[in-house]
Amino acid sequence: MATAAVPHKITICPPAAAGNIRDLKFDRYTATRRPFPVHAEYDGEGFTSKQLDFSDYARMSTQQRKQSGERRLPTPAFALDQNLLRAVLVRYLEKRAHLLKPQPGTERERMLRALAVIEKRRPMLESALKQMCAGYLELKRAGGDPARLKKLAEEIENFDTVLRLNTNVAGTLLRVIHLYYSVGLDSVGVGLELGLKPPHIRQILWRLNREWERMHGVKYEPKPRAPKPPRVKRESKINVLTAAQTAAASTLQIPYPTCETHRPGNRSSAAPDEYQNYVEFCNRLGSPPLPEMQWRAGRNTRA
């Protein structure tokens, strides 16, 4: 006996309320499928693969570069407009060439002038780099100070980076902006692409943004330092006058009596004339002497 088909009930849900576009996120685990190095798919007629097996993959080195996703700061306007980007780039190159004020001429003429100044400094930088390398080798062979060697190695690396960047500074800056803002790589990914360190990438981007804001009248004022707490003058717990008198008494050459009861080896007590000698010494110095009991107590303690 056939059973009658029951129609499915369809419920149409109302559209959700519109939210902030920044709340929308791309879920790579749901919308994409990660390709593996060793992978094959059946297309109905046969298998297609990347012609790699696990033995090939075992001899490979792999790198995975992900997009940065959301950023803390918005994308600047010059990264989305070629005209604005050209203006910021030209001004940045002028600053790098130590041309502090905007130069006359078109943007192309200004850029070529700045690049010529940068290239003119190359022989001086190369000469300084060679001198530092020679000094580093000489200091290392002589067993020099490790701290000095470390600092010299850092300076050599800095000069080498400057020379590498000045070879094609305009193209490198454009690639940094494109990879970071358009492709969505983070500073680590951009650094791997260009052979630079991530802090250097972040520094370049910060300087470009700073120059863009300066061009639009944004001035940065130094942050006010927190006031230091008032310095409280503490009174010394040591009586300076007493300490000076005690030190003077200890350095005074006081002759010991020749009697048996007060030999130099017997320091338990002092002869009566020793305190009188101390009083006379203090009078010559112009300072009041200690009381006899306090002077004898300090003498016994030093003994």
Buried (B, 14 or more C-beta within 10 A) or exposed (E): EEEEEEEEEEEEEEEEEEEEEEEEEEEEEEEEEEEEEEEEEEEEEEEEEEEBEEEEEEEEEEEEEEEBEEEEEEEBEBBEEEEBBBBBBBBBBBBBBEBEEEBEEEEEEBBBBBBEBBEEBEEEBEEEBEEBBEBBEEBEEEEBEEEEBEEBBEEBEEBBBBBBBBEEBBEBBBBBBBBBBEBEBBBBBBBBBBEBBBEBBBEBBEBBBBBBEBBEEEEEEEEEEEEEEEEEEEEEEEEEEEEEBBEBBEEEEBEBBEEEEBEEEEEEEBBEEBBEBBBEBBEEEEEEBBEBEEBBEBBEEEE
